[in-house]
Amino acid sequence: MDQKKHNGKKLTVSEGLKPMEQKKLNQTQLHKNFDTGQFDAGASKLKQLLWYFTEVFFFRSHIIPVSVILVFLLRIFGAKIGKEVRIKPGIHIKYPWKLIVGDYSWLADCYIENLDWVRIDSNCCISQRAVLITGNHNYKSSNFDLMTAPIVLEAGAWIGAAARVGPGVRLGSHSVLTMGSIATTNLEAYGIYQGNPASKVNVRKIS
């Protein structure tokens, strides 16, 4: 490492800097057009623009309360959706072409920010105001680099109202994330999780 001398004492480069210069070494520098690295939206700019207006007018506006029509529109934009899936108006889906929904699942007016893939298996339920976030930022990087990881809901999983699921989380089969809880790590099958961060508080028993 490069060194300087100050009053006969050897200093590292960072120690020899003025306070203002030294402070900048431990700061983030945000930019409007930041480098997203290997991130790929998965669709052309035109397709993204068309989906933006489709979502605003037909989904977020609550103008169409019919699930069959909402499912039809999602499929047009590349979502893979099984049979008898229920989609409620008011839902936000960032990229439908990165969404897989299995048979008989219910999606209320939740918020799915799927920069990465979100896979929802059969018989899953995502309640109102729940949030699924697949993107994050590297807080150790001065450029605040984008990081993404997929979210998976295995069959029968339930995300309660206003609950939050972070990037890379897998909800095991028939697991439950209770209302308002925040999951940052995987949930075991049939486990009931509560709190922030969510921890296992019980076992789901289905009769």
FIKOLZA-1660 file (N, C-alpha, C; in steps of 0.1 Angstrom, whole numbers, plus 5000, padded with zeros to 4 digits):
% residues 207
   i   px   py   pz ch aa at
   1 5008 4988 5000  A  M  N
   1 5000 5000 5000  A  M CA
   1 5009 5012 5000  A  M  C
   2 5005 5023 4992  A  D  N
   2 5013 5035 4992  A  D CA
   2 5012 5042 5005  A  D  C
   3 5024 5048 5009  A  Q  N
   3 5025 5054 5022  A  Q CA
   3 5031 5068 5021  A  Q  C
   4 5028 5077 5030  A  K  N
   4 5034 5090 5031  A  K CA
   4 5040 5092 5045  A  K  C
   5 5048 5102 5046  A  K  N
   5 5054 5105 5059  A  K CA
   5 5048 5118 5065  A  K  C
   6 5045 5118 5078  A  H  N
   6 5039 5130 5084  A  H CA
   6 5046 5131 5098  A  H  C
   7 5054 5141 5100  A  N  N
   7 5061 5143 5113  A  N CA
   7 5069 5130 5116  A  N  C
   8 5075 5124 5106  A  G  N
   8 5084 5113 5108  A  G CA
   8 5076 5100 5109  A  G  C
   9 5063 5100 5108  A  K  N
   9 5055 5088 5110  A  K CA
   9 5049 5084 5096  A  K  C
  10 5050 5071 5092  A  K  N
  10 5045 5066 5080  A  K CA
  10 5030 5065 5081  A  K  C
  11 5023 5071 5070  A  L  N
  11 5009 5071 5070  A  L CA
  11 5004 5063 5057  A  L  C
  12 4993 5057 5058  A  T  N
  12 4987 5051 5046  A  T CA
  12 4981 5062 5038  A  T  C
  13 4977 5059 5026  A  V  N
  13 4971 5070 5017  A  V CA
  13 4959 5076 5023  A  V  C
  14 4950 5067 5028  A  S  N
  14 4938 5072 5034  A  S CA
  14 4940 5080 5047  A  S  C
  15 4950 5077 5055  A  E  N
  15 4953 5085 5067  A  E CA
  15 4959 5098 5063  A  E  C
  16 4966 5099 5052  A  G  N
  16 4972 5111 5048  A  G CA
  16 4963 5121 5041  A  G  C
  17 4951 5117 5038  A  L  N
  17 4941 5126 5031  A  L CA
  17 4935 5136 5041  A  L  C
  18 4931 5147 5035  A  K  N
  18 4924 5157 5043  A  K CA
  18 4911 5151 5048  A  K  C
  19 4905 5157 5059  A  P  N
  19 4892 5151 5064  A  P CA
  19 4881 5150 5053  A  P  C
  20 4880 5160 5045  A  M  N
  20 4869 5160 5035  A  M CA
  20 4872 5149 5025  A  M  C
  21 4884 5147 5021  A  E  N
  21 4888 5137 5011  A  E CA
  21 4886 5123 5017  A  E  C
  22 4890 5121 5030  A  Q  N
  22 4889 5109 5036  A  Q CA
  22 4874 5105 5038  A  Q  C
  23 4865 5115 5041  A  K  N
  23 4851 5112 5042  A  K CA
  23 4845 5106 5030  A  K  C
  24 4850 5111 5018  A  K  N
  24 4844 5107 5005  A  K CA
  24 4847 5092 5003  A  K  C
  25 4857 5086 5009  A  L  N
  25 4861 5072 5007  A  L CA
  25 4850 5063 5013  A  L  C
  26 4842 5068 5022  A  N  N
  26 4833 5060 5029  A  N CA
  26 4818 5065 5026  A  N  C
  27 4816 5069 5014  A  Q  N
  27 4803 5074 5010  A  Q CA
  27 4798 5068 4997  A  Q  C
  28 4785 5067 4996  A  T  N
  28 4779 5063 4983  A  T CA
  28 4779 5075 4974  A  T  C
  29 4779 5072 4961  A  Q  N
  29 4777 5082 4951  A  Q CA
  29 4766 5077 4941  A  Q  C
  30 4754 5083 4943  A  L  N
  30 4743 5079 4935  A  L CA
  30 4742 5087 4922  A  L  C
  31 4737 5080 4911  A  H  N
  31 4736 5086 4898  A  H CA
  31 4722 5083 4893  A  H  C
  32 4716 5092 4886  A  K  N
  32 4703 5090 4880  A  K CA
  32 4703 5078 4871  A  K  C
  33 4713 5077 4862  A  N  N
  33 4715 5066 4853  A  N CA
  33 4726 5057 4858  A  N  C
  34 4723 5048 4868  A  F  N
  34 4734 5040 4874  A  F CA
  34 4736 5027 4866  A  F  C
  35 4747 5021 4868  A  D  N
  35 4751 5009 4861  A  D CA
  35 4743 4997 4868  A  D  C
  36 4735 4990 4860  A  T  N
  36 4727 4979 4865  A  T CA
  36 4734 4965 4863  A  T  C
  37 4747 4966 4859  A  G  N
  37 4755 4953 4857  A  G CA
  37 4749 4944 4848  A  G  C
  38 4746 4931 4852  A  Q  N
  38 4741 4921 4843  A  Q CA
  38 4726 4920 4843  A  Q  C
  39 4719 4930 4848  A  F  N
  39 4705 4930 4849  A  F CA
  39 4699 4931 4835  A  F  C
  40 4689 4922 4832  A  D  N
  40 4682 4922 4819  A  D CA
  40 4667 4923 4822  A  D  C
  41 4660 4933 4817  A  A  N
  41 4646 4935 4819  A  A CA
  41 4638 4923 4812  A  A  C
  42 4644 4917 4802  A  G  N
  42 4637 4906 4796  A  G CA
  42 4627 4909 4785  A  G  C
  43 4626 4922 4781  A  A  N
  43 4617 4926 4771  A  A CA
  43 4622 4939 4765  A  A  C
  44 4618 4942 4753  A  S  N
  44 4622 4955 4746  A  S CA
  44 4616 4967 4753  A  S  C
  45 4622 4979 4751  A  K  N
  45 4617 4991 4756  A  K CA
  45 4602 4993 4752  A  K  C
  46 4599 4990 4740  A  L  N
  46 4585 4992 4735  A  L CA
  46 4575 4983 4743  A  L  C
  47 4579 4970 4745  A  K  N
  47 4570 4961 4753  A  K CA
  47 4569 4966 4767  A  K  C
  48 4579 4971 4773  A  Q  N
  48 4579 4977 4787  A  Q CA
  48 4569 4989 4787  A  Q  C
  49 4570 4997 4777  A  L  N
  49 4562 5009 4777  A  L CA
  49 4547 5005 4775  A  L  C
  50 4544 4996 4766  A  L  N
  50 4530 4991 4764  A  L CA
  50 4525 4985 4777  A  L  C
  51 4533 4977 4784  A  W  N
  51 4528 4971 4797  A  W CA
  51 4526 4982 4807  A  W  C
  52 4534 4992 4808  A  Y  N
  52 4533 5003 4817  A  Y CA
  52 4518 5009 4816  A  Y  C
  53 4514 5012 4804  A  F  N
  53 4501 5019 4802  A  F CA
  53 4490 5009 4804  A  F  C
  54 4492 4996 4800  A  T  N
  54 4482 4986 4802  A  T CA
  54 4479 4984 4817  A  T  C
  55 4490 4984 4825  A  E  N
  55 4489 4982 4839  A  E CA
  55 4482 4994 4846  A  E  C
  56 4486 5006 4842  A  V  N
  56 4480 5018 4848  A  V CA
  56 4465 5018 4845  A  V  C
  57 4461 5016 4832  A  F  N
  57 4447 5018 4829  A  F CA
  57 4438 5006 4832  A  F  C
  58 4443 4994 4832  A  F  N
  58 4434 4982 4834  A  F CA
  58 4436 4975 4847  A  F  C
  59 4448 4977 4854  A  F  N
  59 4450 4970 4866  A  F CA
  59 4450 4979 4878  A  F  C
  60 4458 4989 4878  A  R  N
  60 4460 4998 4890  A  R CA
  60 4447 5007 4891  A  R  C
  61 4440 5010 4881  A  S  N
  61 4428 5019 4881  A  S CA
  61 4416 5012 4887  A  S  C
  62 4416 4999 4888  A  H  N
  62 4405 4991 4893  A  H CA
  62 4393 4992 4884  A  H  C
  63 4395 4996 4871  A  I  N
  63 4384 4998 4862  A  I CA
  63 4378 4984 4857  A  I  C
  64 4387 4974 4858  A  I  N
  64 4382 4960 4854  A  I CA
  64 4382 4951 4866  A  I  C
  65 4371 4948 4871  A  P  N
  65 4370 4939 4883  A  P CA
  65 4369 4924 4879  A  P  C
  66 4370 4921 4866  A  V  N
  66 4368 4907 4862  A  V CA
  66 4382 4900 4861  A  V  C
  67 4384 4890 4869  A  S  N
  67 4397 4883 4869  A  S CA
  67 4400 4876 4856  A  S  C
  68 4391 4871 4849  A  V  N
  68 4394 4864 4836  A  V CA
  68 4400 4874 4826  A  V  C
  69 4396 4886 4826  A  I  N
  69 4402 4896 4817  A  I CA
  69 4416 4900 4821  A  I  C
  70 4418 4902 4834  A  L  N
  70 4431 4905 4839  A  L CA
  70 4441 4894 4836  A  L  C
  71 4437 4881 4838  A  V  N
  71 4445 4870 4835  A  V CA
  71 4449 4870 4820  A  V  C
  72 4439 4872 4812  A  F  N
  72 4441 4873 4797  A  F CA
  72 4451 4883 4793  A  F  C
  73 4451 4895 4799  A  L  N
  73 4460 4906 4796  A  L CA
  73 4474 4902 4801  A  L  C
  74 4475 4896 4812  A  L  N
  74 4488 4891 4817  A  L CA
  74 4495 4881 4808  A  L  C
  75 4486 4872 4803  A  R  N
  75 4492 4862 4794  A  R CA
  75 4496 4868 4781  A  R  C
  76 4489 4878 4776  A  I  N
  76 4494 4885 4764  A  I CA
  76 4508 4890 4765  A  I  C
  77 4511 4895 4777  A  F  N
  77 4524 4901 4780  A  F CA
  77 4534 4890 4785  A  F  C
  78 4531 4877 4784  A  G  N
  78 4541 4867 4787  A  G CA
  78 4540 4860 4800  A  G  C
  79 4531 4864 4808  A  A  N
  79 4530 4856 4821  A  A CA
  79 4525 4842 4819  A  A  C
  80 4530 4833 4826  A  K  N
  80 4526 4819 4825  A  K CA
  80 4516 4816 4837  A  K  C
  81 4504 4815 4834  A  I  N
  81 4493 4814 4844  A  I CA
  81 4485 4802 4842  A  I  C
  82 4483 4794 4853  A  G  N
  82 4475 4782 4852  A  G CA
  82 4460 4784 4852  A  G  C
  83 4453 4773 4854  A  K  N
  83 4438 4774 4853  A  K CA
  83 4432 4779 4866  A  K  C
  84 4421 4785 4865  A  E  N
  84 4412 4790 4876  A  E CA
  84 4420 4798 4886  A  E  C
  85 4429 4807 4880  A  V  N
  85 4437 4816 4889  A  V CA
  85 4428 4829 4891  A  V  C
  86 4428 4834 4903  A  R  N
  86 4420 4846 4906  A  R CA
  86 4430 4858 4908  A  R  C
  87 4428 4868 4900  A  I  N
  87 4436 4881 4901  A  I CA
  87 4427 4892 4904  A  I  C
  88 4430 4900 4914  A  K  N
  88 4421 4911 4919  A  K CA
  88 4426 4924 4912  A  K  C
  89 4417 4933 4910  A  P  N
  89 4421 4946 4905  A  P CA
  89 4430 4954 4915  A  P  C
  90 4438 4963 4910  A  G  N
  90 4447 4970 4919  A  G CA
  90 4461 4964 4921  A  G  C
  91 4463 4952 4916  A  I  N
  91 4475 4945 4917  A  I CA
  91 4486 4952 4909  A  I  C
  92 4499 4952 4914  A  H  N
  92 4510 4958 4906  A  H CA
  92 4520 4946 4903  A  H  C
  93 4523 4945 4890  A  I  N
  93 4532 4935 4886  A  I CA
  93 4542 4942 4877  A  I  C
  94 4555 4942 4881  A  K  N
  94 4565 4949 4873  A  K CA
  94 4567 4944 4859  A  K  C
  95 4570 4931 4858  A  Y  N
  95 4572 4925 4845  A  Y CA
  95 4564 4912 4844  A  Y  C
  96 4553 4911 4837  A  P  N
  96 4545 4899 4837  A  P CA
  96 4553 4887 4830  A  P  C
  97 4562 4891 4821  A  W  N
  97 4570 4880 4815  A  W CA
  97 4580 4873 4824  A  W  C
  98 4581 4878 4837  A  K  N
  98 4589 4871 4847  A  K CA
  98 4580 4866 4858  A  K  C
  99 4568 4862 4855  A  L  N
  99 4559 4857 4865  A  L CA
  99 4553 4844 4860  A  L  C
 100 4553 4834 4870  A  I  N
 100 4547 4821 4868  A  I CA
 100 4537 4819 4879  A  I  C
 101 4525 4816 4876  A  V  N
 101 4514 4813 4886  A  V CA
 101 4508 4800 4883  A  V  C
 102 4508 4791 4893  A  G  N
 102 4502 4778 4892  A  G CA
 102 4487 4778 4893  A  G  C
 103 4481 4766 4891  A  D  N
 103 4466 4765 4891  A  D CA
 103 4460 4769 4905  A  D  C
 104 4448 4774 4904  A  Y  N
 104 4440 4777 4916  A  Y CA
 104 4446 4787 4926  A  Y  C
 105 4455 4795 4922  A  S  N
 105 4461 4805 4931  A  S CA
 105 4453 4818 4931  A  S  C
 106 4454 4825 4942  A  W  N
 106 4447 4838 4944  A  W CA
 106 4458 4849 4946  A  W  C
 107 4456 4860 4938  A  L  N
 107 4465 4871 4940  A  L CA
 107 4456 4883 4942  A  L  C
 108 4456 4889 4954  A  A  N
 108 4448 4901 4957  A  A CA
 108 4455 4913 4952  A  A  C
 109 4451 4925 4957  A  D  N
 109 4458 4938 4952  A  D CA
 109 4471 4939 4959  A  D  C
 110 4481 4930 4956  A  C  N
 110 4494 4930 4961  A  C CA
 110 4504 4937 4952  A  C  C
 111 4516 4938 4956  A  Y  N
 111 4527 4945 4949  A  Y CA
 111 4538 4936 4946  A  Y  C
 112 4540 4932 4933  A  I  N
 112 4550 4923 4929  A  I CA
 112 4560 4930 4921  A  I  C
 113 4572 4933 4927  A  E  N
 113 4582 4941 4920  A  E CA
 113 4592 4930 4915  A  E  C
 114 4589 4923 4904  A  N  N
 114 4597 4912 4899  A  N CA
 114 4607 4916 4889  A  N  C
 115 4617 4922 4893  A  L  N
 115 4629 4925 4885  A  L CA
 115 4635 4911 4881  A  L  C
 116 4634 4902 4890  A  D  N
 116 4638 4888 4888  A  D CA
 116 4625 4879 4888  A  D  C
 117 4627 4866 4885  A  W  N
 117 4615 4858 4884  A  W CA
 117 4608 4856 4898  A  W  C
 118 4595 4856 4897  A  V  N
 118 4586 4852 4908  A  V CA
 118 4578 4840 4904  A  V  C
 119 4580 4829 4911  A  R  N
 119 4572 4817 4908  A  R CA
 119 4563 4814 4919  A  R  C
 120 4550 4813 4916  A  I  N
 120 4539 4810 4925  A  I CA
 120 4533 4797 4921  A  I  C
 121 4535 4787 4929  A  D  N
 121 4529 4773 4926  A  D CA
 121 4514 4773 4929  A  D  C
 122 4509 4761 4927  A  S  N
 122 4494 4760 4928  A  S CA
 122 4489 4762 4942  A  S  C
 123 4476 4766 4943  A  N  N
 123 4469 4768 4955  A  N CA
 123 4476 4777 4965  A  N  C
 124 4483 4787 4960  A  C  N
 124 4489 4798 4968  A  C CA
 124 4480 4810 4970  A  C  C
 125 4482 4817 4980  A  C  N
 125 4474 4829 4983  A  C CA
 125 4483 4841 4986  A  C  C
 126 4482 4852 4979  A  I  N
 126 4489 4864 4983  A  I CA
 126 4479 4875 4986  A  I  C
 127 4478 4879 4999  A  S  N
 127 4467 4887 5003  A  S CA
 127 4469 4902 5000  A  S  C
 128 4459 4910 5003  A  Q  N
 128 4460 4924 4999  A  Q CA
 128 4471 4932 5006  A  Q  C
 129 4477 4940 4998  A  R  N
 129 4488 4949 5002  A  R CA
 129 4501 4942 5006  A  R  C
 130 4502 4929 5003  A  A  N
 130 4515 4922 5005  A  A CA
 130 4525 4927 4994  A  A  C
 131 4537 4926 4997  A  V  N
 131 4548 4931 4988  A  V CA
 131 4558 4920 4986  A  V  C
 132 4562 4918 4974  A  L  N
 132 4572 4908 4970  A  L CA
 132 4583 4916 4962  A  L  C
 133 4595 4917 4968  A  I  N
 133 4606 4925 4962  A  I CA
 133 4617 4916 4958  A  I  C
 134 4621 4916 4945  A  T  N
 134 4632 4907 4941  A  T CA
 134 4645 4915 4939  A  T  C
 135 4644 4928 4940  A  G  N
 135 4656 4937 4938  A  G CA
 135 4661 4943 4951  A  G  C
 136 4674 4946 4952  A  N  N
 136 4680 4952 4963  A  N CA
 136 4692 4960 4958  A  N  C
 137 4699 4967 4968  A  H  N
 137 4711 4974 4964  A  H CA
 137 4723 4969 4973  A  H  C
 138 4735 4969 4968  A  N  N
 138 4746 4965 4976  A  N CA
 138 4751 4977 4984  A  N  C
 139 4748 4977 4997  A  Y  N
 139 4751 4989 5005  A  Y CA
 139 4766 4991 5008  A  Y  C
 140 4773 4980 5005  A  K  N
 140 4788 4981 5006  A  K CA
 140 4795 4987 4994  A  K  C
 141 4788 4989 4983  A  S  N
 141 4793 4995 4971  A  S CA
 141 4791 5010 4971  A  S  C
 142 4801 5017 4967  A  S  N
 142 4800 5032 4965  A  S CA
 142 4790 5035 4954  A  S  C
 143 4788 5026 4945  A  N  N
 143 4778 5028 4934  A  N CA
 143 4764 5023 4937  A  N  C
 144 4762 5017 4949  A  F  N
 144 4749 5012 4953  A  F CA
 144 4744 5002 4942  A  F  C
 145 4752 4993 4938  A  D  N
 145 4749 4984 4927  A  D CA
 145 4736 4976 4929  A  D  C
 146 4729 4974 4918  A  L  N
 146 4717 4966 4919  A  L CA
 146 4720 4951 4920  A  L  C
 147 4712 4945 4929  A  M  N
 147 4712 4930 4931  A  M CA
 147 4698 4925 4930  A  M  C
 148 4696 4913 4923  A  T  N
 148 4683 4907 4922  A  T CA
 148 4684 4892 4925  A  T  C
 149 4673 4887 4930  A  A  N
 149 4672 4872 4932  A  A CA
 149 4657 4868 4932  A  A  C
 150 4654 4856 4927  A  P  N
 150 4641 4852 4925  A  P CA
 150 4634 4849 4938  A  P  C
 151 4620 4849 4938  A  I  N
 151 4612 4845 4949  A  I CA
 151 4603 4833 4945  A  I  C
 152 4602 4823 4954  A  V  N
 152 4595 4811 4950  A  V CA
 152 4585 4809 4962  A  V  C
 153 4572 4807 4958  A  L  N
 153 4562 4802 4967  A  L CA
 153 4558 4788 4963  A  L  C
 154 4561 4778 4972  A  E  N
 154 4558 4764 4969  A  E CA
 154 4543 4762 4971  A  E  C
 155 4538 4751 4966  A  A  N
 155 4523 4748 4967  A  A CA
 155 4517 4751 4980  A  A  C
 156 4506 4758 4980  A  G  N
 156 4498 4760 4992  A  G CA
 156 4503 4771 5002  A  G  C
 157 4514 4778 4998  A  A  N
 157 4519 4789 5007  A  A CA
 157 4509 4801 5007  A  A  C
 158 4510 4808 5018  A  W  N
 158 4501 4819 5020  A  W CA
 158 4509 4831 5026  A  W  C
 159 4508 4842 5019  A  I  N
 159 4514 4855 5023  A  I CA
 159 4503 4863 5028  A  I  C
 160 4503 4867 5041  A  G  N
 160 4492 4874 5047  A  G CA
 160 4492 4889 5043  A  G  C
 161 4481 4896 5046  A  A  N
 161 4479 4910 5042  A  A CA
 161 4491 4918 5048  A  A  C
 162 4496 4927 5039  A  A  N
 162 4506 4937 5042  A  A CA
 162 4519 4930 5047  A  A  C
 163 4521 4917 5044  A  A  N
 163 4534 4911 5047  A  A CA
 163 4544 4914 5036  A  A  C
 164 4557 4912 5039  A  R  N
 164 4568 4916 5030  A  R CA
 164 4577 4904 5028  A  R  C
 165 4581 4902 5015  A  V  N
 165 4590 4891 5012  A  V CA
 165 4602 4897 5004  A  V  C
 166 4614 4894 5008  A  G  N
 166 4626 4899 5002  A  G CA
 166 4632 4891 4991  A  G  C
 167 4642 4896 4985  A  P  N
 167 4648 4889 4974  A  P CA
 167 4654 4875 4978  A  P  C
 168 4653 4865 4969  A  G  N
 168 4659 4852 4972  A  G CA
 168 4652 4843 4982  A  G  C
 169 4640 4847 4986  A  V  N
 169 4633 4840 4997  A  V CA
 169 4624 4829 4990  A  V  C
 170 4624 4817 4996  A  R  N
 170 4616 4806 4992  A  R CA
 170 4606 4803 5003  A  R  C
 171 4593 4803 5000  A  L  N
 171 4583 4799 5010  A  L CA
 171 4580 4784 5008  A  L  C
 172 4583 4776 5018  A  G  N
 172 4581 4762 5016  A  G CA
 172 4566 4758 5015  A  G  C
 173 4563 4746 5010  A  S  N
 173 4549 4742 5008  A  S CA
 173 4540 4744 5020  A  S  C
 174 4529 4751 5018  A  H  N
 174 4519 4754 5028  A  H CA
 174 4524 4762 5040  A  H  C
 175 4535 4769 5038  A  S  N
 175 4540 4778 5049  A  S CA
 175 4531 4790 5049  A  S  C
 176 4531 4797 5061  A  V  N
 176 4523 4809 5062  A  V CA
 176 4532 4821 5068  A  V  C
 177 4531 4832 5061  A  L  N
 177 4537 4844 5066  A  L CA
 177 4526 4853 5070  A  L  C
 178 4525 4856 5083  A  T  N
 178 4513 4862 5089  A  T CA
 178 4513 4877 5086  A  T  C
 179 4501 4883 5088  A  M  N
 179 4499 4897 5084  A  M CA
 179 4510 4907 5090  A  M  C
 180 4515 4915 5081  A  G  N
 180 4525 4925 5085  A  G CA
 180 4539 4920 5087  A  G  C
 181 4541 4907 5086  A  S  N
 181 4554 4901 5089  A  S CA
 181 4564 4903 5077  A  S  C
 182 4577 4902 5080  A  I  N
 182 4587 4904 5069  A  I CA
 182 4597 4893 5069  A  I  C
 183 4597 4886 5057  A  A  N
 183 4605 4874 5055  A  A CA
 183 4618 4878 5047  A  A  C
 184 4629 4876 5053  A  T  N
 184 4642 4878 5046  A  T CA
 184 4650 4865 5044  A  T  C
 185 4645 4854 5050  A  T  N
 185 4651 4841 5049  A  T CA
 185 4640 4831 5045  A  T  C
 186 4644 4819 5041  A  N  N
 186 4634 4809 5037  A  N CA
 186 4625 4804 5048  A  N  C
 187 4613 4801 5044  A  L  N
 187 4603 4795 5054  A  L CA
 187 4602 4780 5052  A  L  C
 188 4602 4773 5062  A  E  N
 188 4600 4758 5062  A  E CA
 188 4586 4754 5058  A  E  C
 189 4585 4743 5051  A  A  N
 189 4572 4738 5048  A  A CA
 189 4563 4737 5060  A  A  C
 190 4550 4741 5059  A  Y  N
 190 4540 4741 5069  A  Y CA
 190 4543 4749 5082  A  Y  C
 191 4554 4757 5081  A  G  N
 191 4557 4766 5092  A  G CA
 191 4549 4778 5092  A  G  C
 192 4545 4784 5104  A  I  N
 192 4538 4796 5105  A  I CA
 192 4548 4806 5110  A  I  C
 193 4550 4817 5103  A  Y  N
 193 4560 4827 5106  A  Y CA
 193 4554 4841 5109  A  Y  C
 194 4561 4847 5119  A  Q  N
 194 4555 4860 5123  A  Q CA
 194 4566 4869 5128  A  Q  C
 195 4564 4883 5126  A  G  N
 195 4574 4892 5131  A  G CA
 195 4583 4898 5121  A  G  C
 196 4592 4907 5126  A  N  N
 196 4603 4913 5117  A  N CA
 196 4616 4912 5125  A  N  C
 197 4625 4904 5119  A  P  N
 197 4623 4895 5108  A  P CA
 197 4614 4883 5113  A  P  C
 198 4608 4877 5103  A  A  N
 198 4598 4866 5106  A  A CA
 198 4605 4854 5112  A  A  C
 199 4600 4849 5122  A  S  N
 199 4605 4837 5128  A  S CA
 199 4593 4827 5130  A  S  C
 200 4597 4814 5131  A  K  N
 200 4587 4803 5132  A  K CA
 200 4580 4803 5145  A  K  C
 201 4567 4804 5146  A  V  N
 201 4560 4805 5158  A  V CA
 201 4550 4793 5160  A  V  C
 202 4548 4786 5149  A  N  N
 202 4538 4774 5150  A  N CA
 202 4539 4765 5138  A  N  C
 203 4532 4755 5138  A  V  N
 203 4531 4746 5126  A  V CA
 203 4517 4745 5121  A  V  C
 204 4516 4746 5108  A  R  N
 204 4502 4746 5102  A  R CA
 204 4497 4732 5101  A  R  C
 205 4485 4730 5106  A  K  N
 205 4479 4717 5106  A  K CA
 205 4466 4719 5098  A  K  C
 206 4464 4711 5087  A  I  N
 206 4452 4712 5078  A  I CA
 206 4444 4700 5080  A  I  C
 207 4431 4702 5083  A  S  N
 207 4422 4690 5085  A  S CA
 207 4413 4689 5073  A  S  C
% end
